[in-house]
């Protein structure tokens, strides 16, 4: 009786395993290189006017508050979909015109959704002479 000594092995062979491992070893650094993002350089914005009696200055990117012996800067970009926020001075909130998310003007915390994340604060330096404020975004 003839014996069948050349049975086909099932599963991954050693050759296939080494080929797969070698391919992954080559592709991982390539994947990391393609997905690399250059870190964004901080932008420095100077404001050459003093804050009016209202206690805030609004720009296209942020709102600067200087009141009660404190100075802080909040982003005007909604954390939900990125719409430009408007400041309601009477209620001391920032509100999104797109979906009516509301944020507290002093803490940046969400008062009313759909936004879930608070507004980011930017670093601000107050000076006695021109430029009166330097904001780092």
Secondary structure as GFF3:
##gff-version 3
##sequence-region A 1 137
A	DSSP	alpha_helix	14	34	.	.	.	ID=ss1
A	DSSP	beta_strand	44	47	.	.	.	ID=ss2
A	DSSP	beta_strand	56	58	.	.	.	ID=ss3
A	DSSP	beta_strand	62	67	.	.	.	ID=ss4
A	DSSP	beta_strand	70	75	.	.	.	ID=ss5
A	DSSP	beta_strand	85	88	.	.	.	ID=ss6
A	DSSP	beta_strand	93	96	.	.	.	ID=ss7
A	DSSP	beta_strand	102	104	.	.	.	ID=ss8
A	DSSP	beta_strand	110	112	.	.	.	ID=ss9
A	DSSP	beta_strand	121	126	.	.	.	ID=ss10
A	DSSP	beta_strand	133	136	.	.	.	ID=ss11
###
